[in-house]
Amino acid sequence: MYLFLFFLLFSGGSLSLALITRGVTLPFHGRIVRAFVNS
């Protein structure tokens, strides 16, 4: 499931997806997502 979410993030990179992923995953994963979005 996490791989699917990250695949969507890397292929689409939409902010809504990032917010959903950050809300679903653990804080550690959320930190990675935030770093990816900021870059």
C-alpha positions in Angstrom: 0.0 0.0 0.0 2.8 2.4 0.9 4.6 1.6 -2.3 1.4 2.4 -4.3 1.1 5.7 -2.5 4.7 6.6 -3.1 4.3 5.5 -6.8 1.4 8.0 -7.1 3.5 10.7 -5.5 6.4 10.2 -7.8 4.3 10.0 -10.9 1.8 12.7 -10.1 3.3 14.7 -7.3 0.0 16.4 -6.4 -0.4 18.3 -3.2 -3.7 16.5 -2.3 -1.9 13.2 -2.6 0.9 14.4 -0.4 -1.6 15.5 2.3 -3.4 12.2 2.2 -0.2 10.2 2.4 1.0 12.4 5.3 -2.2 11.8 7.1 -2.2 8.0 6.6 1.5 7.1 7.0 3.6 7.4 10.1 5.3 10.7 11.1 8.6 9.3 9.7 7.1 8.7 6.3 5.3 12.1 6.5 8.7 13.7 7.0 10.0 12.1 3.8 6.9 13.2 1.9 7.3 16.7 3.1 10.9 16.8 2.0 9.9 15.5 -1.4 7.2 18.1 -1.8 9.5 20.9 -0.7 12.1 19.9 -3.2 
